[in-house]
C-alpha cells in the first residue's frame, strides 16, 4: 500500500513558475517509476512527465518539453515537477502516480488526490 500526496499548486501568472511535490508514504516507492498527469475541466486526463526509479531516465509530453522538469529525491520519498514558463492552458489539477515502468503507456496503480494549478493571463 502506497499513499501519494501532492502539494505546491496555486495561482500564478503566465510566464511564472511553480514546483509541485509528491510525497510518498507506506510501502517504499523507491524502486518504482513515478509520473505526473493533469486534468483540466471538461478534458480527459493527460500524461505530463515520468521518471525511472533511480531518476536516470525521464519522459515528457510534447506540450511541456523544455518547460517542465521532473525529478526525484528518493532519500525523501518525494518526486517533483518544476514548471517554468507557465501558460493558461497549463491550468489543471495535477496528479502524481506510481508504476513499475516509466512512460505514458505504463499502468499506474497508485494515485494522489491532486493539486490545483491555475495560470492567469
Secondary structure, 3 states (H helix, E strand, C coil): CEEEEEECCEEEECCCCEEEEEEEEECCCCCCEEEEEEECCCCCCEEEEEECCCCCCEEECHHHCCCEEEEEEHHHCEEEEEECCCCHHHCEEEEEEEECCCCCCCCEEEECCCEEEEEEC
